[in-house]
Amino acid sequence: MTTQTLGTTRDTRTIRLADGDGWLTVCDRELLTPGRGVAALLPDGRQVALFVDRSGRVYAIDNRDPFTGAYVLSRGLVGSAGGRPFVASPLLKQRFDLETGACLDDDEVSVPVFTVRAD
């Protein structure tokens, strides 16, 4: 997509999440920085935590920490374990796989993941 702003032209990409009937635009790709999360509020009231890795791959998981109920996962520390990207909750430090949502510290806990694409 090309956006024209004040006489200049710049290329932008948008982040979209799979929605039951298609794709929901969430934010501009330029808002994501490798190693940092961004929270977005969806039209149905849910919050999603968006992340991008250094290779440019985008991940989206639920922003709610299932251990505390707080909407903070977008503020967590991003890392990798065994080649798998994760975010560690900023509160109790449980790690969640960004691809599957599985908690790496408790096999019985996970967070929802969203199908995401950058157009």
Backbone as XML, in Angstrom:
<?xml version="1.0"?>
<chain id="A" units="angstrom">
  <residue number="1" name="MET">
    <atom name="N" x="0.853" y="-1.153" z="0.000"/>
    <atom name="CA" x="0.000" y="0.000" z="0.000"/>
    <atom name="C" x="0.904" y="1.221" z="0.000"/>
  </residue>
  <residue number="2" name="THR">
    <atom name="N" x="0.554" y="2.231" z="-0.725"/>
    <atom name="CA" x="1.312" y="3.467" z="-0.744"/>
    <atom name="C" x="0.448" y="4.568" z="-0.161"/>
  </residue>
  <residue number="3" name="THR">
    <atom name="N" x="1.030" y="5.331" z="0.766"/>
    <atom name="CA" x="0.315" y="6.416" z="1.421"/>
    <atom name="C" x="0.966" y="7.724" z="1.042"/>
  </residue>
  <residue number="4" name="GLN">
    <atom name="N" x="0.172" y="8.716" z="0.708"/>
    <atom name="CA" x="0.698" y="10.032" z="0.380"/>
    <atom name="C" x="0.435" y="10.960" z="1.555"/>
  </residue>
  <residue number="5" name="THR">
    <atom name="N" x="1.506" y="11.594" z="2.058"/>
    <atom name="CA" x="1.395" y="12.492" z="3.197"/>
    <atom name="C" x="2.191" y="13.749" z="2.917"/>
  </residue>
  <residue number="6" name="LEU">
    <atom name="N" x="1.544" y="14.895" z="2.919"/>
    <atom name="CA" x="2.197" y="16.189" z="2.755"/>
    <atom name="C" x="3.200" y="16.210" z="1.605"/>
  </residue>
  <residue number="7" name="GLY">
    <atom name="N" x="2.779" y="15.690" z="0.480"/>
    <atom name="CA" x="3.599" y="15.755" z="-0.712"/>
    <atom name="C" x="4.680" y="14.687" z="-0.816"/>
  </residue>
  <residue number="8" name="THR">
    <atom name="N" x="4.786" y="13.809" z="0.171"/>
    <atom name="CA" x="5.771" y="12.735" z="0.086"/>
    <atom name="C" x="5.037" y="11.411" z="-0.045"/>
  </residue>
  <residue number="9" name="THR">
    <atom name="N" x="5.700" y="10.451" z="-0.629"/>
    <atom name="CA" x="5.121" y="9.130" z="-0.782"/>
    <atom name="C" x="5.957" y="8.145" z="0.013"/>
  </residue>
  <residue number="10" name="ARG">
    <atom name="N" x="5.299" y="7.284" z="0.789"/>
    <atom name="CA" x="6.025" y="6.276" z="1.543"/>
    <atom name="C" x="5.277" y="4.960" z="1.448"/>
  </residue>
  <residue number="11" name="ASP">
    <atom name="N" x="6.014" y="3.870" z="1.471"/>
    <atom name="CA" x="5.397" y="2.547" z="1.466"/>
    <atom name="C" x="5.070" y="2.147" z="2.893"/>
  </residue>
  <residue number="12" name="THR">
    <atom name="N" x="3.878" y="1.649" z="3.119"/>
    <atom name="CA" x="3.509" y="1.138" z="4.433"/>
    <atom name="C" x="2.918" y="-0.238" z="4.271"/>
  </residue>
  <residue number="13" name="ARG">
    <atom name="N" x="3.040" y="-1.032" z="5.296"/>
    <atom name="CA" x="2.391" y="-2.328" z="5.335"/>
    <atom name="C" x="1.499" y="-2.331" z="6.553"/>
  </residue>
  <residue number="14" name="THR">
    <atom name="N" x="0.408" y="-3.021" z="6.443"/>
    <atom name="CA" x="-0.500" y="-3.109" z="7.567"/>
    <atom name="C" x="-0.480" y="-4.507" z="8.146"/>
  </residue>
  <residue number="15" name="ILE">
    <atom name="N" x="-0.726" y="-4.582" z="9.443"/>
    <atom name="CA" x="-0.835" y="-5.856" z="10.143"/>
    <atom name="C" x="-2.307" y="-6.215" z="10.192"/>
  </residue>
  <residue number="16" name="ARG">
    <atom name="N" x="-2.623" y="-7.427" z="9.767"/>
    <atom name="CA" x="-4.006" y="-7.908" z="9.753"/>
    <atom name="C" x="-4.100" y="-9.214" z="10.535"/>
  </residue>
  <residue number="17" name="LEU">
    <atom name="N" x="-5.229" y="-9.372" z="11.228"/>
    <atom name="CA" x="-5.524" y="-10.600" z="11.953"/>
    <atom name="C" x="-6.668" y="-11.311" z="11.264"/>
  </residue>
  <residue number="18" name="ALA">
    <atom name="N" x="-6.613" y="-12.643" z="11.266"/>
    <atom name="CA" x="-7.709" y="-13.422" z="10.698"/>
    <atom name="C" x="-8.944" y="-13.205" z="11.559"/>
  </residue>
  <residue number="19" name="ASP">
    <atom name="N" x="-10.036" y="-12.861" z="10.906"/>
    <atom name="CA" x="-11.325" y="-12.668" z="11.559"/>
    <atom name="C" x="-12.267" y="-13.660" z="10.887"/>
  </residue>
  <residue number="20" name="GLY">
    <atom name="N" x="-13.267" y="-14.117" z="11.569"/>
    <atom name="CA" x="-14.157" y="-15.145" z="11.043"/>
    <atom name="C" x="-14.507" y="-15.010" z="9.572"/>
  </residue>
  <residue number="21" name="ASP">
    <atom name="N" x="-14.712" y="-13.799" z="9.088"/>
    <atom name="CA" x="-15.146" y="-13.592" z="7.709"/>
    <atom name="C" x="-14.064" y="-13.009" z="6.799"/>
  </residue>
  <residue number="22" name="GLY">
    <atom name="N" x="-12.869" y="-12.836" z="7.300"/>
    <atom name="CA" x="-11.821" y="-12.243" z="6.477"/>
    <atom name="C" x="-10.659" y="-11.789" z="7.336"/>
  </residue>
  <residue number="23" name="TRP">
    <atom name="N" x="-10.123" y="-10.609" z="7.018"/>
    <atom name="CA" x="-8.971" y="-10.074" z="7.719"/>
    <atom name="C" x="-9.305" y="-8.725" z="8.327"/>
  </residue>
  <residue number="24" name="LEU">
    <atom name="N" x="-8.895" y="-8.539" z="9.573"/>
    <atom name="CA" x="-9.133" y="-7.310" z="10.317"/>
    <atom name="C" x="-7.829" y="-6.520" z="10.383"/>
  </residue>
  <residue number="25" name="THR">
    <atom name="N" x="-7.832" y="-5.290" z="9.900"/>
    <atom name="CA" x="-6.650" y="-4.441" z="9.970"/>
    <atom name="C" x="-6.463" y="-3.976" z="11.408"/>
  </residue>
  <residue number="26" name="VAL">
    <atom name="N" x="-5.231" y="-4.151" z="11.931"/>
    <atom name="CA" x="-4.955" y="-3.823" z="13.333"/>
    <atom name="C" x="-4.080" y="-2.581" z="13.464"/>
  </residue>
  <residue number="27" name="CYS">
    <atom name="N" x="-2.971" y="-2.525" z="12.721"/>
    <atom name="CA" x="-2.085" y="-1.369" z="12.832"/>
    <atom name="C" x="-1.116" y="-1.350" z="11.653"/>
  </residue>
  <residue number="28" name="ASP">
    <atom name="N" x="-0.355" y="-0.278" z="11.546"/>
    <atom name="CA" x="0.712" y="-0.189" z="10.549"/>
    <atom name="C" x="1.908" y="-0.984" z="11.034"/>
  </residue>
  <residue number="29" name="ARG">
    <atom name="N" x="2.572" y="-1.668" z="10.143"/>
    <atom name="CA" x="3.743" y="-2.469" z="10.464"/>
    <atom name="C" x="4.846" y="-1.621" z="11.082"/>
  </residue>
  <residue number="30" name="GLU">
    <atom name="N" x="4.946" y="-0.373" z="10.679"/>
    <atom name="CA" x="6.018" y="0.498" z="11.174"/>
    <atom name="C" x="5.911" y="0.783" z="12.676"/>
  </residue>
  <residue number="31" name="LEU">
    <atom name="N" x="4.775" y="0.457" z="13.291"/>
    <atom name="CA" x="4.620" y="0.643" z="14.731"/>
    <atom name="C" x="5.288" y="-0.461" z="15.552"/>
  </residue>
  <residue number="32" name="LEU">
    <atom name="N" x="5.698" y="-1.539" z="14.887"/>
    <atom name="CA" x="6.308" y="-2.662" z="15.584"/>
    <atom name="C" x="7.831" y="-2.582" z="15.501"/>
  </residue>
  <residue number="33" name="THR">
    <atom name="N" x="8.475" y="-2.808" z="16.648"/>
    <atom name="CA" x="9.927" y="-2.795" z="16.752"/>
    <atom name="C" x="10.385" y="-4.162" z="17.249"/>
  </residue>
  <residue number="34" name="PRO">
    <atom name="N" x="11.381" y="-4.771" z="16.600"/>
    <atom name="CA" x="11.854" y="-6.077" z="17.080"/>
    <atom name="C" x="12.214" y="-6.022" z="18.566"/>
  </residue>
  <residue number="35" name="GLY">
    <atom name="N" x="11.747" y="-7.036" z="19.295"/>
    <atom name="CA" x="12.043" y="-7.120" z="20.715"/>
    <atom name="C" x="11.078" y="-6.390" z="21.629"/>
  </residue>
  <residue number="36" name="ARG">
    <atom name="N" x="10.105" y="-5.691" z="21.057"/>
    <atom name="CA" x="9.124" y="-4.962" z="21.859"/>
    <atom name="C" x="7.716" y="-5.306" z="21.389"/>
  </residue>
  <residue number="37" name="GLY">
    <atom name="N" x="6.792" y="-5.340" z="22.314"/>
    <atom name="CA" x="5.412" y="-5.635" z="21.973"/>
    <atom name="C" x="4.567" y="-4.386" z="21.882"/>
  </residue>
  <residue number="38" name="VAL">
    <atom name="N" x="3.430" y="-4.534" z="21.200"/>
    <atom name="CA" x="2.437" y="-3.468" z="21.081"/>
    <atom name="C" x="1.082" y="-4.092" z="21.357"/>
  </residue>
  <residue number="39" name="ALA">
    <atom name="N" x="0.268" y="-3.423" z="22.153"/>
    <atom name="CA" x="-1.085" y="-3.902" z="22.432"/>
    <atom name="C" x="-2.067" y="-3.213" z="21.490"/>
  </residue>
  <residue number="40" name="ALA">
    <atom name="N" x="-3.082" y="-3.965" z="21.068"/>
    <atom name="CA" x="-4.133" y="-3.410" z="20.215"/>
    <atom name="C" x="-5.480" y="-3.884" z="20.744"/>
  </residue>
  <residue number="41" name="LEU">
    <atom name="N" x="-6.447" y="-2.997" z="20.737"/>
    <atom name="CA" x="-7.804" y="-3.317" z="21.162"/>
    <atom name="C" x="-8.619" y="-3.690" z="19.928"/>
  </residue>
  <residue number="42" name="LEU">
    <atom name="N" x="-9.228" y="-4.871" z="19.965"/>
    <atom name="CA" x="-10.042" y="-5.344" z="18.848"/>
    <atom name="C" x="-11.474" y="-4.858" z="19.000"/>
  </residue>
  <residue number="43" name="PRO">
    <atom name="N" x="-12.232" y="-4.808" z="17.903"/>
    <atom name="CA" x="-13.613" y="-4.299" z="17.969"/>
    <atom name="C" x="-14.509" y="-5.041" z="18.964"/>
  </residue>
  <residue number="44" name="ASP">
    <atom name="N" x="-14.221" y="-6.319" z="19.217"/>
    <atom name="CA" x="-15.058" y="-7.084" z="20.155"/>
    <atom name="C" x="-14.617" y="-6.909" z="21.607"/>
  </residue>
  <residue number="45" name="GLY">
    <atom name="N" x="-13.639" y="-6.030" z="21.871"/>
    <atom name="CA" x="-13.196" y="-5.749" z="23.226"/>
    <atom name="C" x="-11.984" y="-6.550" z="23.673"/>
  </residue>
  <residue number="46" name="ARG">
    <atom name="N" x="-11.572" y="-7.557" z="22.904"/>
    <atom name="CA" x="-10.376" y="-8.317" z="23.256"/>
    <atom name="C" x="-9.128" y="-7.485" z="22.992"/>
  </residue>
  <residue number="47" name="GLN">
    <atom name="N" x="-8.060" y="-7.825" z="23.700"/>
    <atom name="CA" x="-6.773" y="-7.186" z="23.466"/>
    <atom name="C" x="-5.810" y="-8.208" z="22.885"/>
  </residue>
  <residue number="48" name="VAL">
    <atom name="N" x="-5.016" y="-7.776" z="21.943"/>
    <atom name="CA" x="-4.011" y="-8.632" z="21.323"/>
    <atom name="C" x="-2.645" y="-7.993" z="21.542"/>
  </residue>
  <residue number="49" name="ALA">
    <atom name="N" x="-1.641" y="-8.832" z="21.764"/>
    <atom name="CA" x="-0.254" y="-8.383" z="21.882"/>
    <atom name="C" x="0.459" y="-8.756" z="20.589"/>
  </residue>
  <residue number="50" name="LEU">
    <atom name="N" x="1.033" y="-7.778" z="19.923"/>
    <atom name="CA" x="1.721" y="-7.973" z="18.645"/>
    <atom name="C" x="3.222" y="-7.856" z="18.838"/>
  </residue>
  <residue number="51" name="PHE">
    <atom name="N" x="3.958" y="-8.736" z="18.169"/>
    <atom name="CA" x="5.415" y="-8.746" z="18.244"/>
    <atom name="C" x="5.980" y="-8.985" z="16.856"/>
  </residue>
  <residue number="52" name="VAL">
    <atom name="N" x="7.193" y="-8.499" z="16.612"/>
    <atom name="CA" x="7.919" y="-8.795" z="15.381"/>
    <atom name="C" x="9.337" y="-9.204" z="15.779"/>
  </residue>
  <residue number="53" name="ASP">
    <atom name="N" x="9.847" y="-10.243" z="15.120"/>
    <atom name="CA" x="11.215" y="-10.660" z="15.429"/>
    <atom name="C" x="12.201" y="-9.969" z="14.483"/>
  </residue>
  <residue number="54" name="ARG">
    <atom name="N" x="13.462" y="-10.226" z="14.677"/>
    <atom name="CA" x="14.492" y="-9.542" z="13.882"/>
    <atom name="C" x="14.453" y="-9.911" z="12.405"/>
  </residue>
  <residue number="55" name="SER">
    <atom name="N" x="13.859" y="-11.057" z="12.074"/>
    <atom name="CA" x="13.739" y="-11.439" z="10.665"/>
    <atom name="C" x="12.483" y="-10.850" z="10.018"/>
  </residue>
  <residue number="56" name="GLY">
    <atom name="N" x="11.649" y="-10.166" z="10.811"/>
    <atom name="CA" x="10.459" y="-9.518" z="10.277"/>
    <atom name="C" x="9.180" y="-10.315" z="10.429"/>
  </residue>
  <residue number="57" name="ARG">
    <atom name="N" x="9.246" y="-11.496" z="11.032"/>
    <atom name="CA" x="8.042" y="-12.300" z="11.235"/>
    <atom name="C" x="7.194" y="-11.684" z="12.353"/>
  </residue>
  <residue number="58" name="VAL">
    <atom name="N" x="5.888" y="-11.612" z="12.107"/>
    <atom name="CA" x="4.967" y="-10.995" z="13.057"/>
    <atom name="C" x="4.194" y="-12.078" z="13.808"/>
  </residue>
  <residue number="59" name="TYR">
    <atom name="N" x="4.000" y="-11.868" z="15.108"/>
    <atom name="CA" x="3.253" y="-12.784" z="15.969"/>
    <atom name="C" x="2.155" y="-12.012" z="16.678"/>
  </residue>
  <residue number="60" name="ALA">
    <atom name="N" x="1.057" y="-12.708" z="16.976"/>
    <atom name="CA" x="-0.046" y="-12.098" z="17.714"/>
    <atom name="C" x="-0.610" y="-13.117" z="18.700"/>
  </residue>
  <residue number="61" name="ILE">
    <atom name="N" x="-0.616" y="-12.733" z="19.980"/>
    <atom name="CA" x="-1.199" y="-13.568" z="21.023"/>
    <atom name="C" x="-2.140" y="-12.707" z="21.853"/>
  </residue>
  <residue number="62" name="ASP">
    <atom name="N" x="-2.969" y="-13.360" z="22.654"/>
    <atom name="CA" x="-3.840" y="-12.629" z="23.564"/>
    <atom name="C" x="-2.968" y="-11.838" z="24.538"/>
  </residue>
  <residue number="63" name="ASN">
    <atom name="N" x="-3.381" y="-10.651" z="24.895"/>
    <atom name="CA" x="-2.595" y="-9.783" z="25.773"/>
    <atom name="C" x="-2.796" y="-10.104" z="27.254"/>
  </residue>
  <residue number="64" name="ARG">
    <atom name="N" x="-3.757" y="-10.961" z="27.576"/>
    <atom name="CA" x="-4.086" y="-11.254" z="28.982"/>
    <atom name="C" x="-3.177" y="-12.342" z="29.538"/>
  </residue>
  <residue number="65" name="ASP">
    <atom name="N" x="-2.510" y="-12.027" z="30.639"/>
    <atom name="CA" x="-1.689" y="-12.997" z="31.359"/>
    <atom name="C" x="-2.639" y="-13.924" z="32.118"/>
  </residue>
  <residue number="66" name="PRO">
    <atom name="N" x="-2.672" y="-15.223" z="31.786"/>
    <atom name="CA" x="-3.625" y="-16.121" z="32.426"/>
    <atom name="C" x="-3.331" y="-16.374" z="33.911"/>
  </residue>
  <residue number="67" name="PHE">
    <atom name="N" x="-2.138" y="-16.064" z="34.371"/>
    <atom name="CA" x="-1.798" y="-16.287" z="35.775"/>
    <atom name="C" x="-2.293" y="-15.158" z="36.679"/>
  </residue>
  <residue number="68" name="THR">
    <atom name="N" x="-2.342" y="-13.938" z="36.160"/>
    <atom name="CA" x="-2.747" y="-12.788" z="36.985"/>
    <atom name="C" x="-4.050" y="-12.147" z="36.520"/>
  </residue>
  <residue number="69" name="GLY">
    <atom name="N" x="-4.427" y="-12.383" z="35.264"/>
    <atom name="CA" x="-5.607" y="-11.742" z="34.698"/>
    <atom name="C" x="-5.331" y="-10.341" z="34.167"/>
  </residue>
  <residue number="70" name="ALA">
    <atom name="N" x="-4.099" y="-9.870" z="34.313"/>
    <atom name="CA" x="-3.740" y="-8.527" z="33.849"/>
    <atom name="C" x="-3.422" y="-8.550" z="32.350"/>
  </residue>
  <residue number="71" name="TYR">
    <atom name="N" x="-3.759" y="-7.469" z="31.677"/>
    <atom name="CA" x="-3.504" y="-7.335" z="30.238"/>
    <atom name="C" x="-2.125" y="-6.695" z="30.044"/>
  </residue>
  <residue number="72" name="VAL">
    <atom name="N" x="-1.075" y="-7.538" z="30.130"/>
    <atom name="CA" x="0.294" y="-7.017" z="30.164"/>
    <atom name="C" x="1.283" y="-7.742" z="29.272"/>
  </residue>
  <residue number="73" name="LEU">
    <atom name="N" x="0.888" y="-8.789" z="28.568"/>
    <atom name="CA" x="1.874" y="-9.568" z="27.818"/>
    <atom name="C" x="2.598" y="-8.743" z="26.760"/>
  </residue>
  <residue number="74" name="SER">
    <atom name="N" x="1.959" y="-7.715" z="26.237"/>
    <atom name="CA" x="2.625" y="-6.864" z="25.244"/>
    <atom name="C" x="3.814" y="-6.123" z="25.853"/>
  </residue>
  <residue number="75" name="ARG">
    <atom name="N" x="3.866" y="-6.045" z="27.174"/>
    <atom name="CA" x="4.963" y="-5.364" z="27.882"/>
    <atom name="C" x="6.051" y="-6.323" z="28.347"/>
  </residue>
  <residue number="76" name="GLY">
    <atom name="N" x="5.923" y="-7.596" z="27.967"/>
    <atom name="CA" x="6.865" y="-8.614" z="28.435"/>
    <atom name="C" x="8.195" y="-8.580" z="27.717"/>
  </residue>
  <residue number="77" name="LEU">
    <atom name="N" x="9.110" y="-9.382" z="28.237"/>
    <atom name="CA" x="10.437" y="-9.512" z="27.655"/>
    <atom name="C" x="10.420" y="-10.579" z="26.574"/>
  </residue>
  <residue number="78" name="VAL">
    <atom name="N" x="10.957" y="-10.254" z="25.407"/>
    <atom name="CA" x="10.965" y="-11.170" z="24.275"/>
    <atom name="C" x="12.309" y="-11.890" z="24.235"/>
  </residue>
  <residue number="79" name="GLY">
    <atom name="N" x="12.253" y="-13.191" z="23.974"/>
    <atom name="CA" x="13.472" y="-13.978" z="23.877"/>
    <atom name="C" x="13.228" y="-15.233" z="23.060"/>
  </residue>
  <residue number="80" name="SER">
    <atom name="N" x="14.142" y="-16.193" z="23.172"/>
    <atom name="CA" x="13.944" y="-17.476" z="22.507"/>
    <atom name="C" x="14.533" y="-18.575" z="23.378"/>
  </residue>
  <residue number="81" name="ALA">
    <atom name="N" x="13.924" y="-19.741" z="23.287"/>
    <atom name="CA" x="14.385" y="-20.922" z="24.017"/>
    <atom name="C" x="14.343" y="-22.088" z="23.045"/>
  </residue>
  <residue number="82" name="GLY">
    <atom name="N" x="15.479" y="-22.701" z="22.804"/>
    <atom name="CA" x="15.531" y="-23.806" z="21.861"/>
    <atom name="C" x="15.097" y="-23.395" z="20.467"/>
  </residue>
  <residue number="83" name="GLY">
    <atom name="N" x="15.372" y="-22.147" z="20.093"/>
    <atom name="CA" x="14.990" y="-21.652" z="18.776"/>
    <atom name="C" x="13.541" y="-21.217" z="18.660"/>
  </residue>
  <residue number="84" name="ARG">
    <atom name="N" x="12.791" y="-21.291" z="19.746"/>
    <atom name="CA" x="11.372" y="-20.903" z="19.742"/>
    <atom name="C" x="11.221" y="-19.516" z="20.353"/>
  </residue>
  <residue number="85" name="PRO">
    <atom name="N" x="10.550" y="-18.588" z="19.651"/>
    <atom name="CA" x="10.359" y="-17.250" z="20.207"/>
    <atom name="C" x="9.330" y="-17.270" z="21.338"/>
  </residue>
  <residue number="86" name="PHE">
    <atom name="N" x="9.569" y="-16.486" z="22.376"/>
    <atom name="CA" x="8.620" y="-16.403" z="23.484"/>
    <atom name="C" x="8.568" y="-14.989" z="24.023"/>
  </residue>
  <residue number="87" name="VAL">
    <atom name="N" x="7.523" y="-14.722" z="24.801"/>
    <atom name="CA" x="7.444" y="-13.504" z="25.595"/>
    <atom name="C" x="7.275" y="-13.936" z="27.041"/>
  </residue>
  <residue number="88" name="ALA">
    <atom name="N" x="8.020" y="-13.292" z="27.941"/>
    <atom name="CA" x="7.916" y="-13.563" z="29.373"/>
    <atom name="C" x="7.035" y="-12.484" z="29.990"/>
  </residue>
  <residue number="89" name="SER">
    <atom name="N" x="6.031" y="-12.909" z="30.722"/>
    <atom name="CA" x="5.138" y="-11.956" z="31.378"/>
    <atom name="C" x="5.944" y="-11.008" z="32.266"/>
  </residue>
  <residue number="90" name="PRO">
    <atom name="N" x="5.640" y="-9.715" z="32.230"/>
    <atom name="CA" x="6.383" y="-8.777" z="33.073"/>
    <atom name="C" x="6.044" y="-8.919" z="34.563"/>
  </residue>
  <residue number="91" name="LEU">
    <atom name="N" x="4.998" y="-9.658" z="34.889"/>
    <atom name="CA" x="4.609" y="-9.784" z="36.294"/>
    <atom name="C" x="5.249" y="-10.977" z="36.983"/>
  </residue>
  <residue number="92" name="LEU">
    <atom name="N" x="4.908" y="-12.187" z="36.573"/>
    <atom name="CA" x="5.420" y="-13.384" z="37.246"/>
    <atom name="C" x="6.456" y="-14.130" z="36.418"/>
  </residue>
  <residue number="93" name="LYS">
    <atom name="N" x="6.763" y="-13.624" z="35.227"/>
    <atom name="CA" x="7.835" y="-14.117" z="34.351"/>
    <atom name="C" x="7.569" y="-15.445" z="33.657"/>
  </residue>
  <residue number="94" name="GLN">
    <atom name="N" x="6.335" y="-15.958" z="33.660"/>
    <atom name="CA" x="6.062" y="-17.162" z="32.869"/>
    <atom name="C" x="6.268" y="-16.823" z="31.397"/>
  </residue>
  <residue number="95" name="ARG">
    <atom name="N" x="6.814" y="-17.802" z="30.647"/>
    <atom name="CA" x="7.122" y="-17.590" z="29.236"/>
    <atom name="C" x="6.065" y="-18.252" z="28.360"/>
  </residue>
  <residue number="96" name="PHE">
    <atom name="N" x="5.647" y="-17.522" z="27.300"/>
    <atom name="CA" x="4.627" y="-18.010" z="26.377"/>
    <atom name="C" x="5.207" y="-18.052" z="24.973"/>
  </residue>
  <residue number="97" name="ASP">
    <atom name="N" x="5.094" y="-19.220" z="24.340"/>
    <atom name="CA" x="5.562" y="-19.416" z="22.975"/>
    <atom name="C" x="4.747" y="-18.510" z="22.053"/>
  </residue>
  <residue number="98" name="LEU">
    <atom name="N" x="5.412" y="-17.700" z="21.250"/>
    <atom name="CA" x="4.697" y="-16.765" z="20.371"/>
    <atom name="C" x="4.030" y="-17.446" z="19.187"/>
  </residue>
  <residue number="99" name="GLU">
    <atom name="N" x="4.460" y="-18.662" z="18.845"/>
    <atom name="CA" x="3.847" y="-19.375" z="17.726"/>
    <atom name="C" x="2.630" y="-20.192" z="18.152"/>
  </residue>
  <residue number="100" name="THR">
    <atom name="N" x="2.703" y="-20.791" z="19.335"/>
    <atom name="CA" x="1.633" y="-21.707" z="19.761"/>
    <atom name="C" x="0.802" y="-21.183" z="20.927"/>
  </residue>
  <residue number="101" name="GLY">
    <atom name="N" x="1.333" y="-20.234" z="21.690"/>
    <atom name="CA" x="0.652" y="-19.735" z="22.878"/>
    <atom name="C" x="0.890" y="-20.584" z="24.114"/>
  </residue>
  <residue number="102" name="ALA">
    <atom name="N" x="1.582" y="-21.709" z="23.968"/>
    <atom name="CA" x="1.823" y="-22.605" z="25.096"/>
    <atom name="C" x="2.735" y="-21.942" z="26.125"/>
  </residue>
  <residue number="103" name="CYS">
    <atom name="N" x="2.414" y="-22.159" z="27.400"/>
    <atom name="CA" x="3.274" y="-21.675" z="28.469"/>
    <atom name="C" x="4.457" y="-22.638" z="28.579"/>
  </residue>
  <residue number="104" name="LEU">
    <atom name="N" x="5.663" y="-22.114" z="28.514"/>
    <atom name="CA" x="6.857" y="-22.942" z="28.586"/>
    <atom name="C" x="7.173" y="-23.370" z="30.008"/>
  </residue>
  <residue number="105" name="ASP">
    <atom name="N" x="6.477" y="-22.789" z="30.980"/>
    <atom name="CA" x="6.738" y="-23.072" z="32.389"/>
    <atom name="C" x="5.622" y="-23.860" z="33.062"/>
  </residue>
  <residue number="106" name="ASP">
    <atom name="N" x="4.521" y="-24.072" z="32.365"/>
    <atom name="CA" x="3.386" y="-24.823" z="32.921"/>
    <atom name="C" x="2.621" y="-25.434" z="31.753"/>
  </residue>
  <residue number="107" name="ASP">
    <atom name="N" x="2.739" y="-26.743" z="31.566"/>
    <atom name="CA" x="2.149" y="-27.435" z="30.418"/>
    <atom name="C" x="0.628" y="-27.323" z="30.340"/>
  </residue>
  <residue number="108" name="GLU">
    <atom name="N" x="-0.016" y="-26.971" z="31.419"/>
    <atom name="CA" x="-1.481" y="-26.921" z="31.443"/>
    <atom name="C" x="-2.052" y="-25.550" z="31.095"/>
  </residue>
  <residue number="109" name="VAL">
    <atom name="N" x="-1.190" y="-24.573" z="30.827"/>
    <atom name="CA" x="-1.641" y="-23.199" z="30.586"/>
    <atom name="C" x="-1.188" y="-22.748" z="29.200"/>
  </residue>
  <residue number="110" name="SER">
    <atom name="N" x="-2.042" y="-21.987" z="28.538"/>
    <atom name="CA" x="-1.683" y="-21.387" z="27.252"/>
    <atom name="C" x="-2.502" y="-20.113" z="27.064"/>
  </residue>
  <residue number="111" name="VAL">
    <atom name="N" x="-2.114" y="-19.336" z="26.072"/>
    <atom name="CA" x="-2.878" y="-18.153" z="25.683"/>
    <atom name="C" x="-3.295" y="-18.329" z="24.222"/>
  </residue>
  <residue number="112" name="PRO">
    <atom name="N" x="-4.426" y="-17.739" z="23.832"/>
    <atom name="CA" x="-4.831" y="-17.830" z="22.427"/>
    <atom name="C" x="-3.819" y="-17.139" z="21.509"/>
  </residue>
  <residue number="113" name="VAL">
    <atom name="N" x="-3.634" y="-17.712" z="20.332"/>
    <atom name="CA" x="-2.810" y="-17.080" z="19.291"/>
    <atom name="C" x="-3.728" y="-16.682" z="18.136"/>
  </residue>
  <residue number="114" name="PHE">
    <atom name="N" x="-3.296" y="-15.709" z="17.380"/>
    <atom name="CA" x="-4.067" y="-15.209" z="16.244"/>
    <atom name="C" x="-3.276" y="-15.417" z="14.969"/>
  </residue>
  <residue number="115" name="THR">
    <atom name="N" x="-3.956" y="-15.776" z="13.905"/>
    <atom name="CA" x="-3.322" y="-15.839" z="12.591"/>
    <atom name="C" x="-3.106" y="-14.403" z="12.145"/>
  </residue>
  <residue number="116" name="VAL">
    <atom name="N" x="-1.886" y="-14.093" z="11.751"/>
    <atom name="CA" x="-1.528" y="-12.706" z="11.452"/>
    <atom name="C" x="-0.762" y="-12.658" z="10.129"/>
  </residue>
  <residue number="117" name="ARG">
    <atom name="N" x="-0.892" y="-11.548" z="9.438"/>
    <atom name="CA" x="-0.112" y="-11.333" z="8.218"/>
    <atom name="C" x="0.193" y="-9.849" z="8.070"/>
  </residue>
  <residue number="118" name="ALA">
    <atom name="N" x="1.298" y="-9.569" z="7.407"/>
    <atom name="CA" x="1.673" y="-8.193" z="7.101"/>
    <atom name="C" x="1.503" y="-8.012" z="5.604"/>
  </residue>
  <residue number="119" name="ASP">
    <atom name="N" x="0.624" y="-7.111" z="5.203"/>
    <atom name="CA" x="0.374" y="-6.845" z="3.784"/>
    <atom name="C" x="1.200" y="-5.677" z="3.317"/>
  </residue>
</chain>
